[in-house]
Amino acid sequence: MAKAGGITNAVNVGIAVQADWENREFISHISLNVRRLFDFLVQFEATTKSKLANLNEKLDTLERRLELLEVQVGSATANPALFNPNN
């Protein structure tokens, strides 16, 4: 009977080892996917920051042009004779 108990114990240990191996493999896959997600988010952040900085520069340029046009329109409104080719 001691022998049968030893076999059962060995089977139980084998099952536990197999379960542990499967758990470690699962954790490894999860860790890899978390790492991939993190890398994607870092890249996404860098790309987004770059694109937003580019758009901000373009917006600044447009704002400066608009301010210039507003000044020109204000000057034309205040002094229409300067822009009248018939005078």
N, CA and C atoms as an extended XYZ file, in Angstrom:
261
Properties=species:S:1:pos:R:3:atomname:S:1:resname:S:1:resid:I:1 pbc="F F F"
N         0.805       -1.188        0.000 N   MET     1
C         0.000        0.000        0.000 CA  MET     1
C         0.849        1.252        0.000 C   MET     1
N         1.982        1.160        0.584 N   ALA     2
C         2.850        2.326        0.594 CA  ALA     2
C         3.249        2.686       -0.827 C   ALA     2
N         3.404        1.625       -1.635 N   LYS     3
C         3.786        1.859       -3.027 CA  LYS     3
C         2.692        2.606       -3.782 C   LYS     3
N         1.462        2.221       -3.567 N   ALA     4
C         0.336        2.875       -4.253 CA  ALA     4
C         0.242        4.330       -3.840 C   ALA     4
N         0.473        4.613       -2.572 N   GLY     5
C         0.455        5.993       -2.092 CA  GLY     5
C         1.562        6.812       -2.728 C   GLY     5
N         2.718        6.183       -2.929 N   GLY     6
C         3.838        6.871       -3.575 CA  GLY     6
C         3.530        7.215       -5.010 C   GLY     6
N         2.872        6.325       -5.716 N   ILE     7
C         2.489        6.577       -7.111 CA  ILE     7
C         1.481        7.719       -7.176 C   ILE     7
N         0.520        7.686       -6.268 N   THR     8
C        -0.479        8.761       -6.221 CA  THR     8
C         0.192       10.090       -5.933 C   THR     8
N         1.140       10.053       -5.006 N   ASN     9
C         1.886       11.277       -4.682 CA  ASN     9
C         2.660       11.774       -5.900 C   ASN     9
N         3.303       10.866       -6.608 N   ALA    10
C         4.067       11.236       -7.798 CA  ALA    10
C         3.146       11.815       -8.870 C   ALA    10
N         1.976       11.235       -9.030 N   VAL    11
C         1.014       11.747      -10.011 CA  VAL    11
C         0.555       13.139       -9.608 C   VAL    11
N         0.262       13.302       -8.308 N   ASN    12
C        -0.160       14.620       -7.819 CA  ASN    12
C         0.927       15.672       -8.023 C   ASN    12
N         2.163       15.291       -7.768 N   VAL    13
C         3.287       16.208       -7.981 CA  VAL    13
C         3.404       16.540       -9.461 C   VAL    13
N         3.259       15.531      -10.306 N   GLY    14
C         3.329       15.757      -11.757 CA  GLY    14
C         2.236       16.705      -12.222 C   GLY    14
N         1.043       16.508      -11.698 N   ILE    15
C        -0.067       17.395      -12.051 CA  ILE    15
C         0.210       18.815      -11.567 C   ILE    15
N         0.727       18.935      -10.360 N   ALA    16
C         1.051       20.258       -9.807 CA  ALA    16
C         2.143       20.945      -10.631 C   ALA    16
N         3.153       20.172      -11.027 N   VAL    17
C         4.242       20.732      -11.841 CA  VAL    17
C         3.686       21.194      -13.196 C   VAL    17
N         2.844       20.381      -13.803 N   GLN    18
C         2.247       20.744      -15.091 CA  GLN    18
C         1.396       22.005      -14.953 C   GLN    18
N         0.609       22.089      -13.889 N   ALA    19
C        -0.230       23.271      -13.657 CA  ALA    19
C         0.647       24.504      -13.436 C   ALA    19
N         1.730       24.318      -12.659 N   ASP    20
C         2.651       25.430      -12.417 CA  ASP    20
C         3.281       25.892      -13.726 C   ASP    20
N         3.692       24.956      -14.563 N   TRP    21
C         4.289       25.286      -15.865 CA  TRP    21
C         3.300       26.076      -16.727 C   TRP    21
N         2.051       25.622      -16.763 N   GLU    22
C         1.021       26.310      -17.549 CA  GLU    22
C         0.761       27.708      -17.011 C   GLU    22
N         0.744       27.844      -15.674 N   ASN    23
C         0.551       29.174      -15.078 CA  ASN    23
C         1.703       30.110      -15.422 C   ASN    23
N         2.912       29.593      -15.350 N   ARG    24
C         4.081       30.419      -15.686 CA  ARG    24
C         4.055       30.832      -17.160 C   ARG    24
N         3.648       29.921      -18.019 N   GLU    25
C         3.552       30.230      -19.449 CA  GLU    25
C         2.487       31.302      -19.694 C   GLU    25
N         1.355       31.177      -19.018 N   PHE    26
C         0.285       32.162      -19.135 CA  PHE    26
C         0.763       33.536      -18.667 C   PHE    26
N         1.439       33.570      -17.522 N   ILE    27
C         1.969       34.828      -16.988 CA  ILE    27
C         2.988       35.420      -17.946 C   ILE    27
N         3.798       34.577      -18.548 N   SER    28
C         4.784       35.048      -19.523 CA  SER    28
C         4.095       35.708      -20.722 C   SER    28
N         3.011       35.085      -21.208 N   HIS    29
C         2.272       35.663      -22.331 CA  HIS    29
C         1.640       37.000      -21.933 C   HIS    29
N         1.076       37.053      -20.754 N   ILE    30
C         0.467       38.293      -20.271 CA  ILE    30
C         1.533       39.379      -20.153 C   ILE    30
N         2.668       39.038      -19.590 N   SER    31
C         3.758       40.009      -19.428 CA  SER    31
C         4.220       40.530      -20.786 C   SER    31
N         4.370       39.636      -21.746 N   LEU    32
C         4.794       40.042      -23.082 CA  LEU    32
C         3.777       40.991      -23.703 C   LEU    32
N         2.496       40.671      -23.561 N   ASN    33
C         1.468       41.530      -24.138 CA  ASN    33
C         1.390       42.882      -23.438 C   ASN    33
N         1.607       42.912      -22.139 N   VAL    34
C         1.639       44.183      -21.417 CA  VAL    34
C         2.821       45.015      -21.899 C   VAL    34
N         3.967       44.371      -22.097 N   ARG    35
C         5.145       45.070      -22.611 CA  ARG    35
C         4.872       45.643      -24.006 C   ARG    35
N         4.235       44.856      -24.861 N   ARG    36
C         3.901       45.324      -26.213 CA  ARG    36
C         2.939       46.500      -26.158 C   ARG    36
N         1.952       46.414      -25.280 N   LEU    37
C         0.997       47.509      -25.123 CA  LEU    37
C         1.706       48.762      -24.635 C   LEU    37
N         2.596       48.613      -23.670 N   PHE    38
C         3.362       49.745      -23.162 CA  PHE    38
C         4.204       50.376      -24.268 C   PHE    38
N         4.888       49.554      -25.050 N   ASP    39
C         5.709       50.067      -26.153 CA  ASP    39
C         4.844       50.814      -27.165 C   ASP    39
N         3.678       50.265      -27.466 N   PHE    40
C         2.761       50.943      -28.386 CA  PHE    40
C         2.340       52.295      -27.832 C   PHE    40
N         1.997       52.339      -26.551 N   LEU    41
C         1.551       53.596      -25.956 CA  LEU    41
C         2.663       54.644      -25.929 C   LEU    41
N         3.879       54.211      -25.658 N   VAL    42
C         5.015       55.147      -25.675 CA  VAL    42
C         5.203       55.710      -27.082 C   VAL    42
N         5.154       54.844      -28.086 N   GLN    43
C         5.302       55.279      -29.479 CA  GLN    43
C         4.145       56.187      -29.874 C   GLN    43
N         2.944       55.825      -29.473 N   PHE    44
C         1.756       56.633      -29.778 CA  PHE    44
C         1.880       58.021      -29.163 C   PHE    44
N         2.348       58.074      -27.921 N   GLU    45
C         2.520       59.363      -27.252 CA  GLU    45
C         3.534       60.229      -27.992 C   GLU    45
N         4.655       59.639      -28.373 N   ALA    46
C         5.704       60.394      -29.076 CA  ALA    46
C         5.184       60.918      -30.415 C   ALA    46
N         4.495       60.060      -31.147 N   THR    47
C         3.946       60.460      -32.447 CA  THR    47
C         2.906       61.562      -32.282 C   THR    47
N         2.041       61.397      -31.299 N   THR    48
C         0.987       62.375      -31.065 CA  THR    48
C         1.576       63.714      -30.650 C   THR    48
N         2.558       63.700      -29.767 N   LYS    49
C         3.206       64.949      -29.344 CA  LYS    49
C         3.832       65.655      -30.542 C   LYS    49
N         4.489       64.889      -31.399 N   SER    50
C         5.127       65.467      -32.582 CA  SER    50
C         4.093       66.100      -33.499 C   SER    50
N         3.010       65.382      -33.757 N   LYS    51
C         1.969       65.911      -34.642 CA  LYS    51
C         1.298       67.133      -34.037 C   LYS    51
N         1.058       67.111      -32.726 N   LEU    52
C         0.450       68.272      -32.078 CA  LEU    52
C         1.380       69.483      -32.099 C   LEU    52
N         2.664       69.248      -31.934 N   ALA    53
C         3.624       70.358      -32.002 CA  ALA    53
C         3.626       70.960      -33.397 C   ALA    53
N         3.572       70.112      -34.416 N   ASN    54
C         3.527       70.587      -35.804 CA  ASN    54
C         2.260       71.405      -36.053 C   ASN    54
N         1.133       70.891      -35.591 N   LEU    55
C        -0.131       71.622      -35.748 CA  LEU    55
C        -0.108       72.941      -34.979 C   LEU    55
N         0.513       72.950      -33.813 N   ASN    56
C         0.612       74.170      -33.031 CA  ASN    56
C         1.421       75.240      -33.773 C   ASN    56
N         2.507       74.831      -34.413 N   GLU    57
C         3.304       75.772      -35.199 CA  GLU    57
C         2.480       76.354      -36.347 C   GLU    57
N         1.735       75.500      -37.030 N   LYS    58
C         0.899       75.963      -38.132 CA  LYS    58
C        -0.178       76.915      -37.625 C   LYS    58
N        -0.763       76.606      -36.490 N   LEU    59
C        -1.785       77.466      -35.913 CA  LEU    59
C        -1.198       78.815      -35.512 C   LEU    59
N        -0.004       78.825      -34.949 N   ASP    60
C         0.666       80.078      -34.600 CA  ASP    60
C         0.891       80.935      -35.844 C   ASP    60
N         1.325       80.308      -36.925 N   THR    61
C         1.542       81.033      -38.184 CA  THR    61
C         0.232       81.626      -38.694 C   THR    61
N        -0.830       80.837      -38.666 N   LEU    62
C        -2.130       81.342      -39.113 CA  LEU    62
C        -2.627       82.483      -38.231 C   LEU    62
N        -2.403       82.389      -36.939 N   GLU    63
C        -2.816       83.465      -36.037 CA  GLU    63
C        -2.055       84.751      -36.339 C   GLU    63
N        -0.761       84.642      -36.609 N   ARG    64
C         0.024       85.842      -36.949 CA  ARG    64
C        -0.470       86.453      -38.256 C   ARG    64
N        -0.774       85.621      -39.248 N   ARG    65
C        -1.299       86.124      -40.516 CA  ARG    65
C        -2.651       86.812      -40.326 C   ARG    65
N        -3.484       86.220      -39.487 N   LEU    66
C        -4.792       86.806      -39.217 CA  LEU    66
C        -4.643       88.163      -38.536 C   LEU    66
N        -3.736       88.253      -37.579 N   GLU    67
C        -3.497       89.539      -36.917 CA  GLU    67
C        -3.027       90.592      -37.919 C   GLU    67
N        -2.157       90.211      -38.836 N   LEU    68
C        -1.683       91.131      -39.860 CA  LEU    68
C        -2.833       91.581      -40.750 C   LEU    68
N        -3.668       90.643      -41.159 N   LEU    69
C        -4.822       91.005      -41.991 CA  LEU    69
C        -5.787       91.916      -41.246 C   LEU    69
N        -5.969       91.674      -39.957 N   GLU    70
C        -6.838       92.541      -39.167 CA  GLU    70
C        -6.297       93.960      -39.117 C   GLU    70
N        -4.990       94.096      -38.969 N   VAL    71
C        -4.369       95.434      -38.967 CA  VAL    71
C        -4.553       96.093      -40.330 C   VAL    71
N        -4.344       95.336      -41.403 N   GLN    72
C        -4.504       95.896      -42.749 CA  GLN    72
C        -5.945       96.321      -43.003 C   GLN    72
N        -6.900       95.517      -42.574 N   VAL    73
C        -8.316       95.872      -42.747 CA  VAL    73
C        -8.632       97.106      -41.912 C   VAL    73
N        -8.109       97.160      -40.704 N   GLY    74
C        -8.319       98.343      -39.855 CA  GLY    74
C        -7.753       99.594      -40.504 C   GLY    74
N        -6.575       99.490      -41.113 N   SER    75
C        -5.965      100.632      -41.796 CA  SER    75
C        -6.791      101.042      -43.008 C   SER    75
N        -7.274      100.070      -43.748 N   ALA    76
C        -8.079      100.366      -44.940 CA  ALA    76
C        -9.394      101.012      -44.538 C   ALA    76
N        -9.957      100.597      -43.441 N   THR    77
C       -11.214      101.183      -42.980 CA  THR    77
C       -10.998      102.605      -42.480 C   THR    77
N        -9.908      102.826      -41.763 N   ALA    78
C        -9.618      104.155      -41.209 CA  ALA    78
C        -9.176      105.133      -42.282 C   ALA    78
N        -8.492      104.685      -43.320 N   ASN    79
C        -7.953      105.550      -44.384 CA  ASN    79
C        -8.296      104.995      -45.748 C   ASN    79
N        -9.555      105.057      -46.164 N   PRO    80
C        -9.932      104.469      -47.450 CA  PRO    80
C        -9.235      105.135      -48.636 C   PRO    80
N        -8.802      106.366      -48.500 N   ALA    81
C        -8.159      107.069      -49.608 CA  ALA    81
C        -6.822      106.401      -49.972 C   ALA    81
N        -6.184      105.785      -49.004 N   LEU    82
C        -4.887      105.133      -49.276 CA  LEU    82
C        -5.057      103.935      -50.219 C   LEU    82
N        -6.250      103.333      -50.220 N   PHE    83
C        -6.468      102.126      -50.998 CA  PHE    83
C        -7.360      102.361      -52.223 C   PHE    83
N        -7.712      103.618      -52.467 N   ASN    84
C        -8.571      103.953      -53.602 CA  ASN    84
C        -7.699      104.311      -54.786 C   ASN    84
N        -7.664      103.503      -55.827 N   PRO    85
C        -6.780      103.782      -56.967 CA  PRO    85
C        -7.246      104.981      -57.805 C   PRO    85
N        -8.477      105.457      -57.638 N   ASN    86
C        -8.988      106.574      -58.432 CA  ASN    86
C        -8.503      107.911      -57.912 C   ASN    86
N        -7.959      108.003      -56.735 N   ASN    87
C        -7.507      109.296      -56.186 CA  ASN    87
C        -6.072      109.537      -56.450 C   ASN    87
